[in-house]
């Protein structure tokens, strides 16, 4: 699959849907996903960090097991609770790396033949060891 075809919003929605329950609501005749405030905050942190072009290494620095610490537009620190388990944290960071590289460094990631779907759904069915191998490989490609 062409790396430029990754659906970042779909990838994030997919992740958020896997970490907790959500509701399907009808709006204007269409079904939409309604995430909890917790899921929305995590999604916001992801999108905000991409929008600010926050390097994935810096994203890892602001992220710990229980919270993400961001700077708002005024430069003040804001904390977002995550309550993710270790596997979810690793997936979240991996997805951030992949999305960041697909936007800002697409030539560095084109060599990977691991992307099978636009929303990276296949990552959720890999073992912790497989995810760690992919994660290290993608991190390394960003440093080259």
Z-matrix of the N, CA and C atoms (Angstrom, degrees):
N
C 1 1.435
C 2 1.527 1 109.51
N 3 1.282 2 116.77 1 143.25
C 4 1.453 3 122.73 2 177.45
C 5 1.527 4 109.03 3 -70.89
N 6 1.322 5 117.53 4 127.23
C 7 1.456 6 121.85 5 -178.31
C 8 1.517 7 111.90 6 -58.97
N 9 1.315 8 118.40 7 -28.94
C 10 1.453 9 121.21 8 -179.45
C 11 1.529 10 112.05 9 -70.02
N 12 1.314 11 117.29 10 -8.75
C 13 1.453 12 120.98 11 -179.42
C 14 1.525 13 112.98 12 -91.61
N 15 1.308 14 118.73 13 2.01
C 16 1.459 15 120.64 14 -179.81
C 17 1.523 16 109.14 15 -64.95
N 18 1.314 17 115.33 16 130.88
C 19 1.461 18 123.20 17 178.17
C 20 1.527 19 107.03 18 -93.16
N 21 1.321 20 116.41 19 97.74
C 22 1.459 21 120.70 20 -174.65
C 23 1.522 22 110.93 21 -64.04
N 24 1.307 23 118.03 22 -44.69
C 25 1.464 24 120.57 23 178.77
C 26 1.531 25 110.95 24 -62.72
N 27 1.327 26 116.26 25 -42.70
C 28 1.462 27 120.55 26 177.64
C 29 1.515 28 112.23 27 -64.95
N 30 1.328 29 116.26 28 -37.01
C 31 1.461 30 121.43 29 177.72
C 32 1.527 31 110.26 30 -63.45
N 33 1.323 32 115.73 31 -46.40
C 34 1.459 33 120.09 32 -179.95
C 35 1.532 34 110.86 33 -66.04
N 36 1.323 35 117.27 34 -44.36
C 37 1.471 36 120.53 35 177.38
C 38 1.523 37 111.07 36 -59.30
N 39 1.319 38 115.55 37 -41.08
C 40 1.465 39 120.94 38 178.49
C 41 1.526 40 110.42 39 -60.19
N 42 1.326 41 116.78 40 -47.06
C 43 1.464 42 121.13 41 178.93
C 44 1.533 43 110.54 42 -61.72
N 45 1.319 44 116.60 43 -48.93
C 46 1.463 45 120.58 44 -177.59
C 47 1.527 46 111.44 45 -61.56
N 48 1.320 47 116.20 46 -35.34
C 49 1.457 48 120.25 47 177.64
C 50 1.513 49 113.21 48 -69.69
N 51 1.309 50 116.73 49 -23.84
C 52 1.461 51 120.64 50 -179.18
C 53 1.532 52 112.71 51 -86.31
N 54 1.340 53 117.94 52 -21.65
C 55 1.466 54 119.49 53 -176.25
C 56 1.528 55 112.48 54 -87.44
N 57 1.312 56 118.30 55 -17.67
C 58 1.473 57 120.38 56 -179.66
C 59 1.523 58 109.10 57 -164.64
N 60 1.307 59 115.07 58 166.14
C 61 1.466 60 120.11 59 178.22
C 62 1.528 61 110.34 60 -68.25
N 63 1.297 62 115.20 61 157.61
C 64 1.462 63 122.21 62 177.30
C 65 1.520 64 108.13 63 -145.31
N 66 1.315 65 115.28 64 168.18
C 67 1.464 66 120.66 65 179.17
C 68 1.522 67 109.33 66 -109.02
N 69 1.315 68 115.00 67 148.55
C 70 1.471 69 120.86 68 170.24
C 71 1.527 70 105.80 69 -103.93
N 72 1.325 71 115.95 70 123.73
C 73 1.459 72 120.01 71 178.95
C 74 1.522 73 108.85 72 -121.08
N 75 1.322 74 115.75 73 157.53
C 76 1.474 75 120.56 74 176.21
C 77 1.513 76 108.75 75 -101.52
N 78 1.324 77 115.59 76 128.29
C 79 1.459 78 122.61 77 176.37
C 80 1.514 79 107.79 78 -133.01
N 81 1.298 80 115.79 79 123.52
C 82 1.464 81 120.96 80 178.33
C 83 1.521 82 111.87 81 52.73
N 84 1.324 83 116.29 82 37.38
C 85 1.453 84 121.33 83 177.58
C 86 1.523 85 114.61 84 81.92
N 87 1.323 86 118.03 85 1.28
C 88 1.461 87 121.95 86 -179.54
C 89 1.521 88 109.60 87 -115.03
N 90 1.327 89 115.24 88 147.57
C 91 1.456 90 120.00 89 175.27
C 92 1.520 91 109.11 90 -86.06
N 93 1.327 92 115.30 91 133.11
C 94 1.459 93 121.67 92 178.28
C 95 1.513 94 109.09 93 -130.56
N 96 1.319 95 115.45 94 153.54
C 97 1.457 96 121.45 95 176.48
C 98 1.520 97 108.01 96 -86.89
N 99 1.319 98 115.92 97 133.85
C 100 1.466 99 120.79 98 174.47
C 101 1.523 100 107.29 99 -114.98
N 102 1.320 101 115.31 100 111.74
C 103 1.452 102 120.87 101 -179.55
C 104 1.521 103 110.67 102 -87.23
N 105 1.322 104 115.37 103 159.54
C 106 1.465 105 120.76 104 175.05
C 107 1.530 106 108.98 105 -70.70
N 108 1.307 107 116.34 106 168.62
C 109 1.465 108 120.42 107 177.73
C 110 1.527 109 109.96 108 -61.50
N 111 1.320 110 116.37 109 -39.01
C 112 1.469 111 121.74 110 178.46
C 113 1.527 112 110.55 111 -59.19
N 114 1.335 113 116.50 112 -50.10
C 115 1.459 114 120.58 113 179.88
C 116 1.529 115 110.93 114 -63.57
N 117 1.322 116 116.61 115 -40.83
C 118 1.463 117 120.64 116 179.82
C 119 1.527 118 110.95 117 -62.93
N 120 1.322 119 116.93 118 -39.71
C 121 1.464 120 120.34 119 179.10
C 122 1.528 121 111.71 120 -64.74
N 123 1.320 122 116.35 121 -41.72
C 124 1.466 123 120.16 122 177.92
C 125 1.535 124 109.69 123 -64.53
N 126 1.320 125 116.27 124 -43.43
C 127 1.462 126 120.80 125 176.99
C 128 1.516 127 111.73 126 -61.61
N 129 1.333 128 116.39 127 -40.31
C 130 1.461 129 120.82 128 177.51
C 131 1.524 130 110.62 129 -60.74
N 132 1.328 131 117.05 130 -46.47
C 133 1.465 132 121.06 131 -179.27
C 134 1.526 133 111.02 132 -58.76
N 135 1.325 134 116.68 133 -40.74
C 136 1.462 135 122.52 134 178.91
C 137 1.532 136 109.77 135 -63.30
N 138 1.332 137 116.09 136 -53.76
C 139 1.462 138 120.61 137 -177.76
C 140 1.520 139 113.02 138 -65.49
N 141 1.319 140 116.95 139 -40.50
C 142 1.460 141 121.91 140 178.84
C 143 1.520 142 110.20 141 -61.60
N 144 1.327 143 116.29 142 -43.23
C 145 1.464 144 120.86 143 -179.37
C 146 1.528 145 110.91 144 -64.79
N 147 1.330 146 117.09 145 -41.06
C 148 1.474 147 120.08 146 176.47
C 149 1.525 148 110.63 147 -65.17
N 150 1.332 149 115.98 148 -42.54
C 151 1.459 150 120.41 149 -179.68
C 152 1.526 151 111.32 150 -61.16
N 153 1.328 152 116.51 151 -35.98
C 154 1.467 153 121.54 152 178.78
C 155 1.524 154 111.85 153 -84.48
N 156 1.342 155 116.67 154 4.36
C 157 1.465 156 122.96 155 -179.73
C 158 1.525 157 111.49 156 55.54
N 159 1.325 158 115.49 157 38.07
C 160 1.451 159 121.37 158 179.24
C 161 1.526 160 109.52 159 -69.36
N 162 1.318 161 115.50 160 119.50
C 163 1.464 162 120.66 161 -179.29
C 164 1.532 163 109.14 162 -58.08
N 165 1.341 164 117.81 163 141.26
C 166 1.465 165 120.77 164 -179.43
C 167 1.530 166 114.52 165 -54.48
N 168 1.325 167 118.06 166 -34.05
C 169 1.470 168 119.99 167 177.65
C 170 1.533 169 109.62 168 -64.14
N 171 1.315 170 117.58 169 -39.03
C 172 1.465 171 121.59 170 176.38
C 173 1.523 172 110.14 171 -69.14
N 174 1.343 173 116.87 172 -36.81
C 175 1.459 174 121.08 173 177.33
C 176 1.532 175 109.62 174 -59.61
N 177 1.311 176 116.12 175 -41.55
C 178 1.472 177 119.81 176 177.54
C 179 1.527 178 111.08 177 -63.43
N 180 1.319 179 117.60 178 -36.43
C 181 1.466 180 121.56 179 -179.60
C 182 1.524 181 112.40 180 -66.23
N 183 1.334 182 117.67 181 -35.51
C 184 1.471 183 120.53 182 -176.79
C 185 1.530 184 111.83 183 -85.35
N 186 1.312 185 116.13 184 -1.53
C 187 1.461 186 122.11 185 -173.74
C 188 1.518 187 109.75 186 -110.63
N 189 1.322 188 116.70 187 129.23
C 190 1.458 189 119.09 188 169.44
C 191 1.524 190 107.99 189 -133.75
N 192 1.326 191 116.97 190 -175.93
C 193 1.472 192 120.23 191 -172.26
C 194 1.517 193 113.91 192 -59.85
N 195 1.310 194 117.67 193 -28.30
C 196 1.460 195 118.62 194 -174.27
C 197 1.517 196 114.70 195 -114.05
N 198 1.331 197 117.35 196 -14.32
C 199 1.462 198 117.94 197 -176.55
C 200 1.529 199 112.93 198 -156.59
N 201 1.332 200 113.28 199 162.27
C 202 1.462 201 122.48 200 170.96
C 203 1.525 202 104.98 201 -118.28
N 204 1.312 203 116.78 202 132.08
C 205 1.462 204 120.98 203 179.37
C 206 1.522 205 108.72 204 -109.25
N 207 1.330 206 115.51 205 116.02
C 208 1.464 207 122.02 206 -179.38
C 209 1.518 208 109.77 207 -114.98
N 210 1.321 209 116.20 208 160.15
C 211 1.463 210 120.96 209 171.31
C 212 1.520 211 107.25 210 -103.85
N 213 1.329 212 115.96 211 128.92
C 214 1.455 213 119.61 212 179.01
C 215 1.521 214 110.05 213 -78.07
N 216 1.310 215 116.77 214 -175.46
C 217 1.463 216 120.80 215 -176.35
C 218 1.533 217 112.91 216 -63.61
N 219 1.323 218 116.55 217 -22.50
C 220 1.464 219 120.91 218 177.90
C 221 1.524 220 111.82 219 -87.42
N 222 1.333 221 117.42 220 -2.78
C 223 1.456 222 121.64 221 -178.97
C 224 1.516 223 113.39 222 86.85
N 225 1.325 224 116.92 223 6.46
C 226 1.458 225 121.21 224 179.58
C 227 1.523 226 109.90 225 -86.21
N 228 1.337 227 115.97 226 143.71
C 229 1.467 228 120.05 227 179.68
C 230 1.524 229 110.97 228 -77.37
N 231 1.324 230 115.41 229 136.97
C 232 1.462 231 123.23 230 176.91
C 233 1.526 232 106.71 231 -127.67
N 234 1.311 233 115.63 232 138.94
C 235 1.461 234 119.80 233 178.78
C 236 1.519 235 110.00 234 -108.85
N 237 1.327 236 115.38 235 136.39
C 238 1.456 237 122.34 236 176.73
C 239 1.517 238 107.13 237 -118.83
N 240 1.316 239 116.42 238 120.83
C 241 1.459 240 119.95 239 177.90
C 242 1.524 241 110.02 240 -68.21
N 243 1.338 242 115.93 241 141.21
C 244 1.461 243 119.01 242 179.74
C 245 1.517 244 112.49 243 -111.33
N 246 1.316 245 117.55 244 -45.33
C 247 1.469 246 122.22 245 -177.54
C 248 1.530 247 112.43 246 52.03
N 249 1.317 248 116.85 247 37.94
C 250 1.459 249 121.82 248 178.16
C 251 1.521 250 109.27 249 -95.01
N 252 1.331 251 116.12 250 149.38
C 253 1.452 252 118.46 251 174.58
C 254 1.533 253 109.16 252 -82.58
N 255 1.317 254 116.43 253 174.05
C 256 1.470 255 121.54 254 -175.48
C 257 1.532 256 112.93 255 -56.93
N 258 1.328 257 116.86 256 -43.68
C 259 1.466 258 120.74 257 -179.86
C 260 1.530 259 111.19 258 -65.50
N 261 1.331 260 116.51 259 -41.17
C 262 1.466 261 120.41 260 179.11
C 263 1.528 262 111.11 261 -65.61
N 264 1.316 263 116.43 262 -38.33
C 265 1.465 264 120.52 263 177.67
C 266 1.526 265 109.90 264 -62.33
N 267 1.329 266 116.72 265 -45.50
C 268 1.469 267 120.50 266 -179.85
C 269 1.533 268 110.59 267 -62.28
N 270 1.333 269 116.90 268 -42.74
C 271 1.467 270 120.45 269 177.48
C 272 1.527 271 110.63 270 -62.07
N 273 1.317 272 116.11 271 -44.36
C 274 1.459 273 121.44 272 -177.96
C 275 1.522 274 110.97 273 -60.58
N 276 1.320 275 115.97 274 -46.06
C 277 1.469 276 120.16 275 178.90
C 278 1.519 277 111.09 276 -65.50
N 279 1.329 278 117.17 277 -41.51
C 280 1.466 279 120.52 278 178.20
C 281 1.525 280 110.30 279 -60.88
N 282 1.320 281 116.74 280 -46.08
C 283 1.458 282 119.96 281 179.40
C 284 1.526 283 111.09 282 -61.56
N 285 1.322 284 116.70 283 -37.85
C 286 1.467 285 119.75 284 177.48
C 287 1.527 286 110.25 285 -63.10
N 288 1.328 287 116.80 286 -47.70
C 289 1.467 288 120.13 287 178.14
C 290 1.528 289 110.80 288 -55.92
N 291 1.322 290 116.68 289 -49.26
C 292 1.465 291 120.72 290 -176.86
C 293 1.528 292 110.46 291 -62.56
N 294 1.316 293 117.12 292 -45.45
C 295 1.466 294 119.91 293 -179.65
C 296 1.522 295 111.62 294 -66.18
N 297 1.320 296 116.96 295 -42.25
C 298 1.467 297 120.96 296 178.05
C 299 1.529 298 110.77 297 -59.75
N 300 1.319 299 115.71 298 -49.90
C 301 1.462 300 119.61 299 -177.95
C 302 1.532 301 110.73 300 -65.62
N 303 1.319 302 117.50 301 -38.00
C 304 1.469 303 119.56 302 -179.58
C 305 1.525 304 111.44 303 -63.77
N 306 1.338 305 117.05 304 -28.12
C 307 1.467 306 120.99 305 179.09
C 308 1.522 307 111.44 306 -87.32
N 309 1.320 308 117.04 307 -50.88
C 310 1.459 309 121.50 308 -167.82
C 311 1.528 310 115.58 309 -100.20
N 312 1.329 311 117.55 310 -19.39
C 313 1.471 312 121.04 311 -178.50
C 314 1.527 313 110.41 312 -141.73
N 315 1.312 314 119.08 313 53.37
C 316 1.469 315 119.57 314 -172.54
C 317 1.524 316 114.09 315 -60.06
N 318 1.312 317 118.69 316 -28.68
C 319 1.471 318 120.05 317 -179.65
C 320 1.522 319 112.26 318 -68.03
N 321 1.332 320 117.33 319 -25.62
C 322 1.464 321 120.50 320 -178.27
C 323 1.517 322 112.77 321 -77.19
N 324 1.299 323 117.41 322 -17.73
C 325 1.457 324 118.87 323 -174.67
C 326 1.532 325 112.52 324 -111.61
N 327 1.312 326 117.05 325 -6.43
C 328 1.463 327 120.74 326 -178.14
C 329 1.522 328 112.86 327 -60.76
N 330 1.326 329 117.05 328 -23.08
C 331 1.458 330 120.00 329 -177.53
C 332 1.517 331 113.20 330 -73.05
N 333 1.321 332 117.26 331 -14.60
C 334 1.462 333 120.52 332 -178.17
C 335 1.521 334 111.30 333 -81.55
N 336 1.311 335 114.89 334 135.64
C 337 1.461 336 120.85 335 178.05
C 338 1.534 337 108.70 336 -114.88
N 339 1.314 338 115.60 337 50.93
C 340 1.462 339 119.85 338 -176.50
C 341 1.518 340 112.53 339 -117.05
N 342 1.312 341 117.40 340 -4.49
C 343 1.453 342 121.32 341 -175.77
C 344 1.521 343 109.80 342 -94.72
N 345 1.316 344 115.61 343 109.97
C 346 1.467 345 120.42 344 -175.75
C 347 1.525 346 112.57 345 -105.11
N 348 1.335 347 117.13 346 -22.44
C 349 1.458 348 120.44 347 -178.21
C 350 1.525 349 109.68 348 -134.07
N 351 1.312 350 116.38 349 158.54
C 352 1.459 351 120.80 350 -178.88
C 353 1.523 352 112.80 351 -67.90
N 354 1.333 353 116.96 352 -26.93
C 355 1.466 354 119.50 353 -178.71
C 356 1.531 355 112.20 354 -103.97
N 357 1.316 356 117.39 355 12.48
C 358 1.463 357 124.74 356 176.34
C 359 1.532 358 112.82 357 56.60
N 360 1.314 359 116.09 358 31.66
C 361 1.459 360 122.01 359 -178.68
C 362 1.527 361 112.04 360 -57.14
N 363 1.312 362 116.87 361 -31.48
C 364 1.467 363 120.54 362 -176.99
C 365 1.524 364 112.74 363 -61.82
N 366 1.325 365 117.93 364 -23.08
C 367 1.459 366 120.32 365 179.31
C 368 1.525 367 112.12 366 -65.44
N 369 1.326 368 117.87 367 -25.67
C 370 1.456 369 121.20 368 -176.22
C 371 1.529 370 112.71 369 -79.28
N 372 1.312 371 116.89 370 -5.76
C 373 1.462 372 120.76 371 -179.37
C 374 1.516 373 112.13 372 -112.97
N 375 1.317 374 115.71 373 11.50
C 376 1.458 375 120.71 374 178.48
C 377 1.529 376 109.08 375 -96.46
N 378 1.308 377 115.50 376 154.01
C 379 1.466 378 120.61 377 178.43
C 380 1.529 379 109.81 378 -71.74
N 381 1.312 380 114.34 379 164.79
C 382 1.460 381 120.15 380 177.75
C 383 1.530 382 110.20 381 -58.58
N 384 1.321 383 116.99 382 -40.72
C 385 1.456 384 121.62 383 179.07
C 386 1.536 385 110.89 384 -63.41
N 387 1.325 386 117.09 385 -44.77
C 388 1.474 387 120.44 386 178.87
C 389 1.524 388 110.83 387 -61.80
N 390 1.330 389 116.66 388 -41.97
C 391 1.461 390 120.90 389 178.89
C 392 1.525 391 110.06 390 -63.03
N 393 1.325 392 117.09 391 -42.45
C 394 1.469 393 120.40 392 179.12
C 395 1.526 394 111.79 393 -62.33
N 396 1.317 395 117.31 394 -39.79
C 397 1.469 396 121.35 395 178.30
C 398 1.528 397 110.53 396 -64.53
N 399 1.325 398 116.37 397 -46.80
C 400 1.476 399 120.88 398 178.54
C 401 1.526 400 109.60 399 -61.50
N 402 1.325 401 116.18 400 -45.23
C 403 1.456 402 121.59 401 -178.27
C 404 1.524 403 111.36 402 -58.77
N 405 1.326 404 116.66 403 -48.87
C 406 1.473 405 120.15 404 179.03
C 407 1.527 406 111.55 405 -61.88
N 408 1.312 407 116.18 406 -40.66
C 409 1.462 408 120.50 407 -179.12
C 410 1.532 409 111.48 408 -65.21
N 411 1.310 410 116.72 409 -42.37
C 412 1.466 411 120.51 410 -179.84
C 413 1.530 412 110.25 411 -69.45
N 414 1.331 413 117.32 412 -41.12
C 415 1.478 414 120.36 413 176.40
C 416 1.522 415 110.02 414 -58.97
N 417 1.311 416 116.12 415 -44.13
C 418 1.460 417 121.11 416 -179.18
C 419 1.535 418 110.54 417 -61.50
N 420 1.336 419 116.84 418 -41.77
C 421 1.467 420 120.31 419 -178.68
C 422 1.519 421 111.33 420 -63.04
N 423 1.309 422 117.60 421 -31.10
C 424 1.452 423 120.98 422 179.91
C 425 1.531 424 110.76 423 -71.58
N 426 1.320 425 117.19 424 -28.79
C 427 1.458 426 121.62 425 -179.25
C 428 1.521 427 113.08 426 -81.80
N 429 1.328 428 116.56 427 -18.33
C 430 1.481 429 119.15 428 -176.98
C 431 1.508 430 112.27 429 -75.20
